[in-house]
Amino acid sequence: MSKQANPTSDKLRLDKWLWAARFFKTRALAKAAIEGGKVHYNGSRTKPSREPVVGDTLTIRQGWDDKTVIITALSQQRRGASEAQQLYTETEESIQQREKRALERKANSASQIAPDSRPTKKQRRDIRKLKDHNA
């Protein structure tokens, strides 16, 4: 008895495309990001089962940054990074915003004074006392 091919198995899911395009390490992480509202499809929230279409826009929040990409190709297979980058094009505005935010974060962290060394045992006790006293 031969098994018939399932016609729905050829459909590409958004979470699978995000995984194939190497935005997320696993499909489960891609699905969680979509369900958590970190991925917007054409400006609105979406579901992991949505079928991506070439030419549509995705806004993906990863860490501190938002990436706005336009889907240029579809793939169900995860391949090398150079091939994965051919599946989408990031908008110029998105690239500029990410670079601007990265410079702001760098400037902000440079203005903070880092301690020369870790606190000693006595200093840690004093810090703990101060925190407990203020709480």
Backbone as a chain_set.jsonl record, in Angstrom:
{"seq": "MSKQANPTSDKLRLDKWLWAARFFKTRALAKAAIEGGKVHYNGSRTKPSREPVVGDTLTIRQGWDDKTVIITALSQQRRGASEAQQLYTETEESIQQREKRALERKANSASQIAPDSRPTKKQRRDIRKLKDHNA", "coords": {"N": [[0.841, -1.175, 0.0], [0.741, 2.097, -0.983], [1.703, 5.332, 0.161], [-0.031, 8.377, -0.183], [1.019, 11.549, -1.323], [0.825, 14.325, 0.78], [-1.07, 17.101, -0.011], [-0.911, 19.51, 1.385], [1.588, 19.55, 2.426], [3.386, 20.793, 0.77], [3.076, 23.459, 1.112], [4.471, 26.437, 2.368], [5.352, 27.5, 5.55], [5.397, 30.475, 7.587], [7.036, 30.439, 9.889], [8.802, 28.416, 9.211], [10.054, 29.524, 6.977], [11.366, 31.712, 8.17], [13.181, 30.326, 9.749], [14.635, 28.98, 7.734], [15.735, 31.185, 6.462], [17.544, 31.918, 8.285], [17.03, 33.629, 10.472], [16.283, 32.738, 12.921], [17.427, 30.201, 15.159], [16.109, 27.773, 15.506], [13.017, 26.228, 14.447], [11.142, 26.262, 16.434], [11.896, 28.464, 18.001], [11.422, 30.473, 16.134], [8.657, 30.223, 15.828], [7.822, 30.863, 18.438], [8.645, 33.535, 18.56], [7.01, 34.705, 16.618], [4.469, 34.225, 17.709], [4.786, 35.707, 19.997], [4.62, 38.29, 19.121], [6.823, 39.485, 17.952], [7.343, 39.425, 15.318], [6.164, 40.986, 12.498], [3.929, 40.932, 9.83], [3.594, 42.477, 6.864], [3.018, 44.806, 8.334], [1.269, 44.026, 10.398], [0.389, 41.87, 13.179], [0.887, 38.303, 13.044], [0.371, 34.793, 12.284], [2.158, 31.698, 12.923], [1.606, 29.858, 10.911], [1.109, 31.205, 8.599], [1.369, 31.785, 5.107], [4.198, 32.822, 3.493], [4.735, 35.317, 0.938], [6.415, 36.222, -2.006], [7.765, 39.444, -2.123], [6.396, 40.546, -0.018], [6.479, 42.311, 3.154], [8.388, 42.01, 6.104], [8.706, 42.712, 9.544], [11.049, 42.276, 11.904], [11.858, 41.771, 15.21], [14.816, 41.525, 16.859], [16.637, 41.048, 19.615], [17.95, 44.129, 20.469], [17.278, 45.393, 18.163], [15.214, 46.253, 15.305], [14.453, 44.709, 12.302], [13.628, 45.379, 9.009], [12.529, 43.616, 6.381], [12.27, 42.54, 2.971], [10.692, 39.941, 1.358], [12.338, 37.997, -0.978], [12.68, 35.52, -2.09], [11.583, 32.092, -1.745], [12.073, 29.358, 0.481], [12.288, 26.072, 1.766], [14.313, 24.785, 2.891], [17.068, 24.874, 5.067], [20.002, 26.474, 4.504], [23.399, 27.483, 3.797], [24.701, 30.6, 5.179], [25.22, 32.564, 3.229], [23.559, 31.795, 1.116], [21.121, 31.942, 2.418], [20.813, 34.672, 2.806], [20.027, 35.493, 0.345], [17.358, 35.119, 0.261], [15.973, 37.275, 1.166], [15.731, 40.907, 1.311], [17.07, 43.523, 3.061], [15.702, 46.633, 4.017], [16.902, 49.926, 3.165], [16.36, 51.976, 4.978], [15.931, 50.51, 7.318], [18.491, 49.431, 7.766], [19.953, 51.783, 8.237], [18.667, 52.722, 10.572], [19.28, 50.644, 12.4], [22.101, 50.859, 12.506], [22.331, 53.432, 13.552], [21.119, 53.141, 16.094], [22.904, 51.298, 17.182], [25.247, 52.837, 17.373], [24.343, 54.726, 19.226], [23.937, 53.089, 21.489], [26.565, 52.271, 21.901], [27.836, 54.707, 22.466], [26.481, 55.368, 24.78], [27.235, 53.312, 26.536], [29.923, 53.838, 26.698], [30.034, 56.122, 28.204], [29.54, 55.311, 30.758], [31.058, 54.489, 33.828], [33.306, 51.958, 34.377], [34.062, 49.626, 36.929], [37.349, 49.156, 38.395], [38.029, 46.681, 39.417], [36.589, 43.606, 40.72], [34.248, 43.783, 43.481], [35.478, 43.566, 46.868], [35.214, 41.089, 49.52], [34.35, 42.396, 51.848], [33.365, 44.777, 50.754], [31.237, 43.756, 49.277], [29.595, 42.813, 51.346], [28.954, 45.268, 52.527], [27.543, 46.474, 50.429], [25.378, 44.723, 50.236], [24.225, 45.157, 52.787], [23.458, 47.815, 52.505], [21.573, 47.604, 50.423], [19.646, 45.945, 51.647], [18.897, 47.593, 53.736], [17.683, 49.729, 52.413], [15.51, 48.504, 51.235]], "CA": [[0.0, 0.0, 0.0], [1.579, 3.294, -1.073], [1.152, 6.532, 0.802], [-0.193, 9.497, -1.089], [1.643, 12.783, -0.845], [-0.117, 15.272, 1.363], [-0.953, 18.337, -0.774], [-0.602, 20.645, 2.243], [2.981, 19.514, 2.847], [4.156, 21.656, -0.112], [2.894, 24.841, 1.532], [5.545, 26.938, 3.211], [4.903, 28.27, 6.703], [6.244, 31.622, 7.891], [8.072, 30.061, 10.842], [9.793, 27.622, 8.492], [10.825, 30.438, 6.148], [12.257, 32.464, 9.057], [14.239, 29.396, 10.123], [15.453, 28.753, 6.541], [16.448, 32.429, 6.184], [18.502, 32.031, 9.388], [16.726, 34.653, 11.462], [16.18, 32.029, 14.181], [18.205, 28.972, 15.147], [15.193, 26.642, 15.39], [11.641, 26.594, 14.098], [10.42, 26.534, 17.684], [12.184, 29.855, 18.361], [10.716, 31.309, 15.158], [7.242, 30.17, 16.174], [7.638, 31.611, 19.678], [8.79, 34.956, 18.25], [5.804, 35.127, 15.903], [3.363, 34.237, 18.669], [5.06, 36.754, 20.972], [4.449, 39.595, 18.515], [8.103, 40.041, 17.536], [7.382, 39.397, 13.856], [4.981, 41.577, 11.882], [3.812, 40.615, 8.403], [2.933, 43.612, 6.214], [2.592, 45.789, 9.321], [0.366, 43.539, 11.444], [0.761, 40.587, 13.774], [0.543, 37.181, 12.191], [0.456, 33.459, 12.874], [3.26, 30.924, 12.351], [1.175, 29.066, 9.759], [0.906, 32.095, 7.451], [2.204, 31.459, 3.953], [4.863, 34.024, 2.978], [4.64, 35.56, -0.493], [7.511, 37.06, -2.487], [7.393, 40.85, -2.214], [5.802, 41.014, 1.232], [7.4, 42.93, 4.099], [8.416, 41.5, 7.471], [9.456, 43.462, 10.539], [11.499, 41.268, 12.862], [12.596, 42.316, 16.351], [15.809, 40.604, 17.396], [17.442, 41.764, 20.597], [17.653, 45.556, 20.557], [17.038, 45.956, 16.848], [14.131, 45.857, 14.409], [14.873, 44.584, 10.909], [12.541, 45.376, 8.044], [13.03, 42.895, 5.213], [11.328, 42.212, 1.906], [10.916, 38.565, 0.927], [12.687, 37.946, -2.404], [12.605, 34.131, -2.546], [11.048, 31.17, -0.747], [12.829, 28.121, 0.623], [11.933, 25.264, 2.925], [15.532, 24.168, 3.386], [18.046, 25.756, 5.693], [21.296, 26.321, 3.834], [24.434, 28.373, 4.298], [24.313, 31.982, 5.421], [25.233, 33.349, 1.988], [22.351, 31.445, 0.373], [19.967, 32.411, 3.188], [20.685, 36.116, 2.606], [19.397, 35.73, -0.948], [15.921, 34.949, 0.425], [15.372, 38.542, 1.584], [16.5, 42.138, 1.165], [16.774, 44.459, 4.145], [15.505, 47.982, 3.49], [17.956, 50.897, 3.504], [15.934, 52.665, 6.203], [16.158, 49.577, 8.418], [19.937, 49.354, 7.994], [20.363, 53.046, 8.842], [18.148, 52.762, 11.945], [20.063, 49.716, 13.218], [23.433, 51.433, 12.715], [22.161, 54.592, 14.435], [20.891, 52.642, 17.455], [24.149, 50.667, 17.651], [26.138, 53.927, 17.781], [23.809, 55.304, 20.467], [24.246, 52.161, 22.585], [28.009, 52.3, 22.127], [28.137, 55.974, 23.122], [25.91, 55.305, 26.12], [28.049, 52.428, 27.377], [31.237, 54.456, 26.883], [29.93, 57.169, 29.219], [29.445, 54.696, 32.077], [32.356, 54.168, 34.411], [33.423, 50.556, 34.768], [34.969, 49.484, 38.076], [38.664, 48.593, 38.077], [38.046, 45.261, 39.777], [35.387, 43.133, 41.415], [34.244, 44.2, 44.89], [36.023, 42.612, 47.837], [34.187, 40.469, 50.357], [33.83, 43.426, 52.737], [32.557, 45.684, 49.943], [29.985, 43.065, 48.953], [28.758, 42.843, 52.55], [28.445, 46.635, 52.675], [26.53, 46.676, 49.383], [24.198, 43.942, 50.629], [23.619, 45.857, 53.904], [22.822, 49.013, 51.972], [20.377, 47.191, 49.694], [18.662, 45.452, 52.608], [18.435, 48.731, 54.529], [16.796, 50.549, 51.559], [14.348, 47.726, 50.79]], "C": [[0.89, 1.244, 0.0], [0.879, 4.474, -0.411], [1.056, 7.638, -0.231], [0.467, 10.724, -0.476], [0.556, 13.724, -0.337], [0.011, 16.598, 0.62], [-0.606, 19.54, 0.085], [0.853, 20.66, 2.665], [3.856, 20.411, 1.974], [4.039, 23.123, 0.278], [4.006, 25.228, 2.511], [4.965, 27.798, 4.327], [5.882, 29.405, 6.975], [7.355, 31.242, 8.87], [9.174, 29.235, 10.176], [10.655, 28.511, 7.601], [11.814, 31.233, 6.995], [13.439, 31.608, 9.504], [15.182, 29.178, 8.939], [16.274, 29.992, 6.194], [17.437, 32.783, 7.292], [18.273, 33.235, 10.301], [16.659, 34.024, 12.856], [16.873, 30.682, 14.059], [17.335, 27.731, 14.989], [13.818, 27.137, 14.974], [10.839, 26.93, 15.338], [10.665, 27.972, 18.136], [11.475, 30.824, 17.417], [9.236, 31.369, 15.495], [6.956, 30.986, 17.433], [7.735, 33.119, 19.432], [7.545, 35.489, 17.534], [4.636, 35.241, 16.87], [3.535, 35.334, 19.71], [4.953, 38.16, 20.401], [5.741, 40.248, 18.064], [8.289, 40.021, 16.02], [6.061, 39.958, 13.341], [5.044, 41.351, 10.383], [2.986, 41.703, 7.751], [2.309, 44.571, 7.237], [1.661, 45.298, 10.408], [0.858, 42.198, 11.983], [0.252, 39.45, 12.913], [0.627, 35.881, 12.973], [1.6, 32.703, 12.222], [2.879, 30.169, 11.081], [0.937, 29.914, 8.511], [1.856, 31.721, 6.319], [2.861, 32.732, 3.425], [4.773, 34.097, 1.454], [5.793, 36.49, -0.877], [7.003, 38.486, -2.66], [6.778, 41.4, -0.947], [6.888, 41.494, 2.192], [7.253, 42.303, 5.478], [9.205, 42.468, 8.339], [9.768, 42.492, 11.668], [12.29, 41.952, 13.962], [13.512, 41.228, 16.883], [16.705, 41.385, 18.336], [17.0, 43.216, 20.685], [17.13, 46.117, 19.25], [15.786, 45.417, 16.166], [14.709, 45.799, 13.005], [13.633, 44.565, 10.042], [13.089, 44.76, 6.766], [11.895, 42.648, 4.23], [11.675, 40.822, 1.402], [11.191, 38.569, -0.579], [12.623, 36.531, -2.966], [12.076, 33.278, -1.405], [11.904, 29.908, -0.719], [12.356, 27.396, 1.872], [13.164, 24.635, 3.551], [16.455, 25.216, 3.963], [19.403, 25.466, 5.07], [22.297, 27.287, 4.46], [23.963, 29.809, 4.4], [24.272, 32.8, 4.136], [24.005, 33.053, 1.138], [21.103, 31.947, 1.089], [19.747, 33.912, 2.98], [20.049, 36.447, 1.262], [17.877, 35.585, -0.877], [15.217, 36.261, 0.771], [16.308, 39.705, 1.276], [16.098, 43.054, 2.306], [16.682, 45.865, 3.562], [16.618, 48.907, 3.968], [17.631, 51.618, 4.813], [16.194, 51.798, 7.427], [17.638, 49.495, 8.773], [20.429, 50.616, 8.701], [19.901, 53.141, 10.297], [18.952, 51.857, 12.872], [21.453, 50.268, 13.518], [23.374, 52.612, 13.682], [21.976, 54.136, 15.884], [22.143, 51.995, 18.031], [25.141, 51.733, 18.115], [25.666, 54.565, 19.082], [24.122, 54.409, 21.656], [25.726, 52.196, 22.927], [28.409, 53.57, 22.867], [27.637, 55.97, 24.564], [26.76, 54.441, 27.042], [29.432, 53.016, 27.623], [31.203, 55.51, 27.979], [29.825, 56.596, 30.631], [30.831, 54.287, 32.561], [32.343, 52.715, 34.862], [34.37, 50.461, 35.955], [36.284, 48.833, 37.642], [38.724, 47.1, 38.356], [36.732, 44.886, 40.446], [35.416, 43.611, 42.858], [34.838, 43.113, 45.788], [34.876, 42.057, 48.674], [33.542, 41.509, 51.28], [32.939, 44.398, 51.964], [31.223, 45.047, 49.565], [29.053, 43.049, 50.151], [28.142, 44.226, 52.738], [27.353, 46.936, 51.643], [25.244, 45.956, 49.757], [23.47, 44.625, 51.784], [22.851, 47.083, 53.42], [21.535, 48.681, 51.23], [19.28, 46.718, 50.636], [18.082, 46.606, 53.426], [17.451, 49.588, 53.716], [15.52, 49.793, 51.165], [13.221, 47.738, 51.756]], "O": [[1.71, 1.415, 0.902], [-0.347, 4.594, -0.423], [1.955, 7.813, -1.054], [0.467, 10.903, 0.742], [-0.493, 13.885, -0.96], [1.095, 17.181, 0.612], [-0.054, 20.512, -0.431], [1.326, 21.66, 3.205], [4.963, 20.763, 2.383], [4.828, 23.946, -0.184], [4.414, 24.437, 3.362], [4.181, 28.713, 4.074], [7.061, 29.308, 6.633], [8.496, 31.675, 8.704], [10.344, 29.347, 10.541], [11.859, 28.281, 7.479], [12.966, 31.413, 6.6], [14.561, 32.101, 9.624], [16.4, 29.189, 9.115], [17.389, 29.87, 5.688], [18.09, 33.825, 7.239], [19.227, 33.795, 10.841], [16.942, 34.687, 13.854], [16.903, 30.089, 12.98], [17.771, 26.742, 14.401], [13.494, 28.315, 15.127], [9.955, 27.786, 15.299], [9.74, 28.633, 18.606], [10.986, 31.87, 17.845], [8.627, 32.438, 15.453], [5.967, 31.716, 17.491], [6.988, 33.893, 20.03], [7.087, 36.596, 17.817], [3.902, 36.229, 16.857], [2.551, 35.838, 20.25], [5.172, 39.133, 21.124], [5.761, 41.454, 17.816], [9.278, 40.542, 15.504], [4.984, 39.477, 13.694], [6.081, 41.553, 9.75], [1.8, 41.843, 8.049], [1.209, 45.082, 7.028], [1.286, 46.083, 11.279], [1.63, 41.491, 11.335], [-0.698, 39.612, 12.147], [0.917, 35.875, 14.17], [1.984, 33.016, 11.095], [3.746, 29.872, 10.258], [0.593, 29.371, 7.461], [3.014, 31.38, 6.559], [2.165, 33.633, 2.956], [4.741, 33.073, 0.771], [6.103, 37.434, -0.151], [5.953, 38.716, -3.26], [6.649, 42.617, -0.81], [8.057, 41.133, 2.061], [6.141, 42.091, 5.961], [10.244, 42.983, 7.925], [8.864, 41.955, 12.309], [13.278, 42.635, 13.689], [13.063, 40.16, 17.3], [17.443, 42.274, 17.912], [15.832, 43.506, 20.941], [16.586, 47.221, 19.233], [15.358, 44.289, 16.41], [15.379, 46.734, 12.567], [12.692, 43.818, 10.311], [13.998, 45.308, 6.142], [10.727, 42.56, 4.606], [12.826, 40.554, 1.057], [10.388, 39.075, -1.362], [12.525, 36.351, -4.18], [12.114, 33.685, -0.244], [12.394, 29.449, -1.75], [12.063, 28.013, 2.897], [13.081, 24.021, 4.615], [16.603, 26.307, 3.413], [19.887, 24.335, 5.112], [22.053, 27.837, 5.533], [22.964, 30.196, 3.794], [23.389, 33.641, 3.967], [23.462, 33.957, 0.505], [20.131, 32.336, 0.44], [18.605, 34.371, 2.978], [19.579, 37.567, 1.061], [17.181, 35.892, -1.845], [13.992, 36.347, 0.678], [17.498, 39.523, 1.019], [14.914, 43.331, 2.496], [17.489, 46.244, 2.713], [17.2, 48.701, 5.033], [18.508, 51.843, 5.646], [16.632, 52.301, 8.462], [17.997, 49.49, 9.951], [21.219, 50.541, 9.642], [20.656, 53.59, 11.159], [19.274, 52.243, 13.996], [21.935, 50.162, 14.646], [24.253, 52.775, 14.527], [22.603, 54.679, 16.794], [22.419, 52.123, 19.224], [25.804, 51.557, 19.136], [26.478, 54.906, 19.941], [24.526, 54.895, 22.713], [26.101, 52.156, 24.099], [29.224, 53.524, 23.789], [28.293, 56.505, 25.458], [26.982, 54.797, 28.2], [30.052, 52.727, 28.646], [32.222, 55.772, 28.618], [30.004, 57.328, 31.604], [31.66, 53.801, 31.79], [31.477, 52.297, 35.631], [35.387, 51.154, 35.982], [36.337, 48.075, 36.673], [39.378, 46.346, 37.635], [35.88, 45.737, 40.703], [36.494, 43.827, 43.411], [34.72, 41.919, 45.514], [33.73, 42.49, 48.557], [32.326, 41.502, 51.47], [31.884, 44.8, 52.454], [30.196, 45.724, 49.537], [27.848, 43.249, 49.999], [26.962, 44.35, 53.066], [26.354, 47.581, 51.962], [24.152, 46.505, 49.614], [22.24, 44.682, 51.787], [21.737, 47.35, 53.871], [20.529, 49.375, 51.377], [18.111, 47.052, 50.445], [16.9, 46.591, 53.768], [16.489, 50.115, 54.275], [14.534, 50.429, 50.793], [12.185, 47.123, 51.503]]}, "num_chains": 1, "name": "protein.A"}
